[in-house]
Amino acid sequence: MRNPRGFTLMELLVGIVIITMLAGAVWTVGRRAVSTAQIAESSSNLRQLASANAGHVSDHRTYAPAMDPRNLKRWHGGRSHRKGAFDPTEGFLSPYLGNSRQVGFCPRLRDMISDPDSWESGSGGYGYNAVYLGGTPRDPYRPNVPANVRNPSQTLMFATTALAKSGGLQEYPFAEPRQWIDPNGNPGGSLQPSMHFRFSGKALVAWCDGSVSAVPMTEGSDLNYYGGSNDEHAIGFAGPSNDNGWWNPAR
């Protein structure tokens, strides 16, 4: 009885190439599926934050404060002393965030954080427009009101954010505009960016009308006070630059 013919070297090589190509295709499809799911979850978190802020407006007639004067309570959490960690269930928005009373954590940022030593925990990877909504240039502890927002669909309320430091990435609870503004409304100098373009070069933004969209980076910045690289971690600014762009509700 004759033995069946074995595979030739060429047939084996072709088989290996086909298997490798199929494995690569499956990996690519799987990665895209994970990315799509992460975008959907993060967008949902941002919509919940915008809705929570609308609830605060309904009860208090103002947006949620970014923080109190003692820095013991912020939009995303509270603490008993200034060196303590923030309890994410004790923030100004906590009563409006459902049974958990806290911000959902961005799944993409969770995968990217490399330094667990964070002093800004509890914000879930999202930053608030503290300069113009959670406060005002004239009074950082007195939140703004919706009547002062001229174009809600083009005014940033929350965005995906992070802070680049020497040890890697960490949470950062404020979406910083390009310039800090003095009490008279005049630009006072450049700010370190915090908007994080972690979804294939795009950041997610929750606007004052409650909608959420993905936006590309339009401007980078080397300004970093913590030894990190904004460019390496895709941190920068988006939108028009004049008058602090999307951050400024008076535009």
C-alpha positions in Angstrom: 0.0 0.0 0.0 1.5 3.3 -1.0 1.9 6.1 1.6 0.0 9.3 0.8 2.1 12.1 -0.6 3.4 14.6 2.1 3.3 18.3 1.9 6.0 20.0 -0.1 8.0 22.8 1.4 6.2 25.3 -0.9 2.8 24.1 0.2 3.8 24.4 3.9 5.1 28.0 3.3 1.9 29.0 1.5 -0.2 27.5 4.4 1.8 29.5 7.0 1.4 32.7 5.0 -2.4 32.2 4.7 -2.7 31.4 8.5 -0.7 34.5 9.3 -2.8 36.7 7.1 -6.0 35.3 8.6 -4.7 35.8 12.1 -3.7 39.4 11.3 -7.2 40.1 9.9 -8.9 38.6 12.9 -6.6 40.7 15.2 -7.4 43.9 13.3 -11.1 43.3 13.3 -11.0 42.5 17.0 -9.0 45.6 17.8 -11.4 47.8 15.8 -14.3 46.2 17.7 -12.7 47.0 21.0 -12.0 50.6 20.0 -15.6 51.1 18.8 -16.9 49.7 22.1 -14.6 52.0 24.1 -15.7 55.0 22.1 -19.3 54.1 22.7 -18.8 53.6 26.5 -16.8 56.8 26.8 -19.3 58.8 24.8 -22.1 57.5 27.1 -20.1 58.6 30.2 -19.8 62.1 28.7 -23.5 62.3 27.9 -24.2 61.3 31.5 -22.0 64.1 32.8 -23.7 66.6 30.6 -27.1 65.3 31.7 -26.0 65.5 35.4 -24.9 69.1 34.9 -28.3 69.8 33.4 -29.8 68.4 36.5 -27.7 70.7 38.6 -28.9 73.6 36.5 -32.5 72.6 37.1 -32.0 72.5 40.9 -29.6 75.4 41.4 -30.0 77.5 38.3 -26.2 77.4 37.6 -23.8 74.8 36.2 -22.0 72.7 38.8 -19.0 74.5 40.5 -15.6 73.3 39.4 -14.5 73.4 43.0 -15.1 75.2 46.3 -12.7 77.8 47.7 -11.0 75.3 50.0 -10.4 72.8 47.3 -12.2 70.1 49.4 -15.1 69.6 47.0 -15.0 69.5 43.2 -17.4 68.6 40.5 -16.0 65.0 40.6 -15.4 64.3 44.3 -14.9 65.5 47.8 -12.3 65.0 50.6 -11.9 65.9 54.2 -8.5 67.6 53.9 -6.4 69.1 51.2 -3.8 66.3 51.0 -6.5 63.5 51.0 -7.7 61.6 48.0 -11.1 62.6 46.5 -14.1 60.4 47.2 -15.8 60.2 43.8 -19.2 59.8 45.4 -19.0 63.2 47.1 -18.7 65.7 44.2 -21.1 68.5 43.2 -22.4 66.2 40.4 -22.6 63.0 42.5 -26.4 63.4 43.3 -27.1 63.4 39.6 -25.0 60.4 38.5 -27.4 57.6 39.4 -27.0 55.0 42.1 -23.2 54.9 41.8 -22.9 58.6 42.4 -19.7 58.8 40.5 -18.2 59.3 37.0 -17.8 56.2 34.8 -14.1 55.6 34.0 -13.0 55.9 30.4 -12.0 52.4 29.3 -9.4 53.6 26.9 -7.6 55.7 29.5 -7.7 52.8 31.9 -5.6 50.8 29.4 -3.2 53.7 29.0 -2.4 54.8 32.5 1.1 53.7 33.4 1.6 55.6 36.7 -0.8 54.7 39.5 0.6 57.6 41.6 -2.1 60.1 40.8 -3.1 63.2 42.8 -6.2 63.9 40.6 -8.3 60.7 40.9 -12.0 60.4 40.6 -12.8 62.2 37.4 -12.8 59.1 35.2 -10.5 60.6 32.5 -12.8 63.6 31.8 -12.2 67.3 32.3 -14.7 70.1 33.0 -14.6 73.5 31.4 -13.8 75.1 34.8 -12.6 78.4 33.5 -15.8 79.4 31.8 -18.6 77.1 33.1 -17.6 75.7 36.5 -16.5 79.2 37.4 -15.8 82.5 35.5 -12.6 84.5 34.9 -14.0 87.1 37.4 -14.8 84.5 40.1 -13.5 80.9 39.7 -15.7 79.7 42.5 -19.0 81.1 41.1 -20.3 78.9 38.3 -21.8 80.3 35.1 -25.4 80.1 33.9 -26.8 78.7 30.7 -28.2 82.1 29.7 -24.6 83.2 29.1 -23.9 80.5 26.6 -24.5 81.9 23.1 -23.9 78.8 21.1 -24.5 75.6 23.2 -23.7 73.2 20.4 -20.2 74.8 20.0 -19.3 75.4 23.7 -17.3 72.7 25.4 -18.6 71.4 28.7 -16.6 68.2 29.2 -13.9 66.5 27.2 -11.5 63.5 27.4 -8.5 64.7 29.4 -5.3 63.5 30.9 -2.1 64.9 32.4 1.3 63.9 31.0 4.0 63.7 33.7 7.4 62.1 34.0 5.9 58.8 35.2 3.3 58.5 32.4 -0.4 59.5 32.3 -2.8 60.2 35.0 -6.4 61.6 35.3 -6.9 65.3 35.2 -10.3 66.8 36.0 -10.2 70.1 34.0 -10.3 70.7 30.2 -7.9 73.7 30.0 -8.3 76.4 27.4 -5.3 77.8 25.6 -5.0 81.0 27.7 -5.8 81.8 31.4 -8.0 84.8 31.7 -7.6 87.6 34.2 -10.7 89.0 36.1 -11.1 91.7 33.5 -11.4 89.2 30.7 -7.9 89.7 29.3 -5.6 86.8 28.2 -2.9 86.3 30.9 -0.7 83.6 29.4 -0.5 80.1 28.0 -2.0 77.1 29.9 -0.7 73.5 29.8 -3.1 71.5 27.6 -5.1 68.6 29.0 -7.4 67.6 26.2 -6.5 64.0 25.3 -6.9 62.7 21.8 -6.8 59.1 22.8 -9.2 57.7 20.2 -7.1 57.3 17.1 -6.1 60.9 17.2 -9.4 62.3 18.3 -10.8 63.6 21.6 -14.4 63.2 22.7 -16.3 66.4 23.7 -19.7 66.8 25.5 -21.1 70.2 24.4 -23.5 72.4 26.3 -26.4 71.2 24.3 -25.8 67.7 25.6 -24.5 66.2 22.3 -21.1 64.3 22.1 -18.7 64.3 19.2 -15.2 63.3 18.3 -12.8 66.1 17.3 -9.2 66.1 16.0 -6.3 68.0 17.5 -5.6 71.3 15.8 -2.7 72.5 17.9 -0.1 70.9 20.0 1.9 72.5 22.9 5.3 71.7 24.5 4.2 73.4 27.7 4.4 70.9 30.5 5.3 71.5 34.2 5.5 67.9 35.2 8.2 66.4 33.1 5.9 64.7 30.7 5.6 64.8 26.9 2.3 66.2 25.5 3.2 65.2 22.0 4.0 61.5 23.0 0.7 61.2 24.7 -1.5 63.1 22.1 -2.4 65.9 24.4 -3.2 69.3 22.9 -6.0 71.7 21.8 -8.9 71.5 19.4 -11.0 74.0 17.6 -10.5 77.7 16.8 -7.9 79.5 18.8 -9.3 83.1 18.9 -10.9 84.1 22.3 -10.2 80.6 23.7 -12.4 79.0 21.0 -14.8 76.4 22.1 -14.2 77.0 25.7 -15.6 80.6 25.7 -19.4 80.7 25.9 -19.5 84.3 24.8 -18.1 83.6 21.3 
